[in-house]
Amino acid sequence: MLPAPLRLLTIADADAAARLHASGFADAWNPASIAALIASETVLALGAEEAGALIAFALFQSAASDSELLTIATAPAHRGAGHASRLIAAALPVLAAAGNTRLLLDVAEDNAPARHLYARLGFTLDGRRKAYYTAGRSVPVDALLMSRPISG
C-alpha cells in the first residue's frame, strides 16, 4: 500500500484538523484557532489524507530564522504508520527554502511515542518547562524543549 499523499491544508480543513487534534490532546484546539493558523502567512500547514479524508496534519510557524512545530496529530487508526515522520520530513525543505535554520518544538515528558519520534528525527533536548502540561492530568508534566537543524 502506498503512503497517504501529503498536501497543503486550507481553511476548509480546519474542522477535520480540529477533530484529529481532539483525538490526541486533552486541550484540543478549536476549528477557528486552527483556521486562523492555516490562514497565517507565517504558518506551513501540511496534511496527509487517505480516501479523501484528513488522517494526519502538522502546523509549523516561522519567525526570524526559526520554525516551531506548533502541533502534529494523527488519527488513532493511522498512528504508527509514519505519517508524522513524513509530515516533518516534507516540511524541512520548505522551511529551509524560506530561510529557516532551526526547527523547535516542545513535547510532554510523559509522551514517550512522540519523544522517540523526535529523537529518531534528530531533535535534541534543549531544556524544560516545569509543570507545563496540565490538561487531562492529575499531576502536571514538564514540557521538554527540543530542536534540530533544518538542514542536515
RODO-2510 file (C-alpha; in nm, 4 decimals, decimal comma):
residues 152
     n   res          X          Y          Z
     1     m     0,0000     0,0000     0,0000
     2     l     0,1301     0,3440    -0,0928
     3     p     0,1675     0,6048     0,1796
     4     a    -0,1077     0,8618     0,2110
     5     p    -0,0468     1,1654    -0,0104
     6     l     0,0604     1,4904     0,1547
     7     r    -0,0789     1,8321     0,0709
     8     l    -0,1053     2,1878     0,1963
     9     l    -0,4057     2,2455     0,4184
    10     t    -0,6694     2,5085     0,3509
    11     i    -0,9130     2,6773     0,5855
    12     a    -1,1702     2,4201     0,4688
    13     d    -0,9633     2,1574     0,6545
    14     a    -0,9981     2,3277     0,9940
    15     d    -1,2919     2,1173     1,1180
    16     a    -1,1245     1,7869     1,0252
    17     a    -0,7944     1,9034     1,1753
    18     a    -0,9700     2,0033     1,4981
    19     r    -1,1280     1,6564     1,5209
    20     l    -0,7857     1,4956     1,4726
    21     h    -0,6359     1,7253     1,7348
    22     a    -0,9111     1,6334     1,9815
    23     s    -0,8348     1,2636     1,9276
    24     g    -0,4878     1,3132     2,0693
    25     f    -0,4915     1,6096     2,3042
    26     a    -0,6949     1,6846     2,6164
    27     d    -0,6602     2,0569     2,5434
    28     a    -0,7722     2,0328     2,1805
    29     w    -0,7708     2,3379     1,9580
    30     n    -1,0986     2,4527     1,8099
    31     p    -1,1630     2,4871     1,4349
    32     a    -1,1467     2,8672     1,4466
    33     s    -0,7999     2,8625     1,6047
    34     i    -0,6756     2,6099     1,3516
    35     a    -0,8290     2,8053     1,0622
    36     a    -0,6556     3,1231     1,1797
    37     l    -0,3214     2,9414     1,1872
    38     i    -0,3743     2,7862     0,8439
    39     a    -0,4533     3,1339     0,7067
    40     s    -0,1412     3,2898     0,8587
    41     e     0,1430     3,3764     0,6218
    42     t     0,3908     3,2540     0,8840
    43     v     0,2407     2,9044     0,9093
    44     l     0,3106     2,5993     0,6966
    45     a     0,0126     2,3644     0,7293
    46     l     0,0597     2,0128     0,5901
    47     g    -0,1761     1,7189     0,5929
    48     a    -0,1894     1,3541     0,4926
    49     e    -0,5090     1,2142     0,3520
    50     e    -0,6475     0,8785     0,2630
    51     a    -0,9583     0,8236     0,0520
    52     g    -1,0229     1,1992     0,0665
    53     a    -1,0146     1,2155     0,4469
    54     l    -0,7546     1,4006     0,6517
    55     i    -0,5693     1,1410     0,8634
    56     a    -0,2753     1,3479     0,9937
    57     f    -0,1620     1,7093     0,9970
    58     a     0,1158     1,9336     1,1226
    59     l     0,1419     2,3097     1,1708
    60     f     0,4782     2,4871     1,1616
    61     q     0,5171     2,8582     1,2409
    62     s     0,8219     3,0584     1,1381
    63     a     0,9752     3,3661     1,2972
    64     a     1,3173     3,5073     1,2137
    65     s     1,5336     3,2043     1,1256
    66     d     1,3474     2,9568     1,3465
    67     s     1,0402     2,7498     1,2826
    68     e     0,8336     2,5804     1,5515
    69     l     0,6282     2,2660     1,5213
    70     l     0,3118     2,4012     1,6807
    71     t     0,1228     2,0732     1,6734
    72     i     0,1065     1,7418     1,4968
    73     a    -0,1765     1,4900     1,5148
    74     t    -0,2623     1,1574     1,3552
    75     a    -0,5955     0,9753     1,3596
    76     p    -0,5831     0,6887     1,6118
    77     a    -0,6371     0,4205     1,3444
    78     h    -0,3371     0,5534     1,1494
    79     r    -0,0837     0,6022     1,4303
    80     g     0,2458     0,4218     1,3953
    81     a     0,2311     0,4255     1,0140
    82     g     0,4933     0,7011     0,9747
    83     h     0,2643     0,9910     0,8894
    84     a     0,4165     1,2250     1,1491
    85     s     0,7688     1,1478     1,0246
    86     r     0,6636     1,2108     0,6660
    87     l     0,4975     1,5410     0,7530
    88     i     0,8076     1,6666     0,9337
    89     a     1,0409     1,5420     0,6578
    90     a     0,8266     1,7132     0,3923
    91     a     0,8292     2,0403     0,5851
    92     l     1,2079     2,0615     0,6222
    93     p     1,2955     2,1651     0,2632
    94     v     1,0046     2,4107     0,2530
    95     l     1,1176     2,5685     0,5800
    96     a     1,4802     2,5771     0,4618
    97     a     1,3790     2,7489     0,1365
    98     a     1,2040     3,0148     0,3469
    99     g     1,5319     3,0877     0,5281
   100     n     1,4720     2,8911     0,8467
   101     t     1,7716     2,7176     1,0026
   102     r     1,6296     2,5522     1,3161
   103     l     1,3104     2,3619     1,3992
   104     l     1,1852     2,3881     1,7579
   105     l     0,9170     2,2001     1,9482
   106     d     0,8014     2,1112     2,2947
   107     v     0,6663     1,7753     2,3997
   108     a     0,5154     1,6440     2,7211
   109     e     0,7691     1,4452     2,9175
   110     d     0,5198     1,1591     2,9531
   111     n     0,4596     1,1332     2,5760
   112     a     0,7073     0,8522     2,5063
   113     p     0,5971     0,7796     2,1463
   114     a     0,6436     1,1449     2,0439
   115     r     0,9755     1,1724     2,2291
   116     h     1,1069     0,8638     2,0466
   117     l     0,9883     1,0005     1,7125
   118     y     1,1599     1,3335     1,7686
   119     a     1,4846     1,1709     1,8845
   120     r     1,4805     0,9476     1,5766
   121     l     1,4376     1,2579     1,3588
   122     g     1,7434     1,4254     1,5104
   123     f     1,5879     1,6526     1,7713
   124     t     1,7930     1,7075     2,0849
   125     l     1,6911     1,8270     2,4287
   126     d     1,7487     2,1984     2,4914
   127     g     1,5696     2,2423     2,8237
   128     r     1,2378     2,2045     3,0003
   129     r     0,9412     2,3992     3,1296
   130     k     0,8449     2,2683     3,4709
   131     a     0,4848     2,1539     3,5180
   132     y     0,3830     2,2999     3,1814
   133     y     0,1238     2,0438     3,0720
   134     t    -0,1799     2,0160     3,2983
   135     a    -0,4817     1,9332     3,0761
   136     g    -0,6104     1,5794     3,1268
   137     r    -0,3578     1,5077     3,4016
   138     s    -0,3891     1,4821     3,7773
   139     v    -0,0236     1,5851     3,8136
   140     p     0,1371     1,8490     3,5876
   141     v     0,4059     1,7255     3,3491
   142     d     0,7172     1,9054     3,2284
   143     a     0,7479     2,0200     2,8677
   144     l     1,0728     1,9104     2,7051
   145     l     1,2123     2,1762     2,4721
   146     m     1,3792     2,0227     2,1685
   147     s     1,5331     2,1421     1,8437
   148     r     1,7204     2,0268     1,5365
   149     p     1,8864     2,1975     1,2423
   150     i     1,6519     2,2210     0,9470
   151     s     1,9243     2,1218     0,7023
   152     g     2,1230     1,8059     0,7602
***
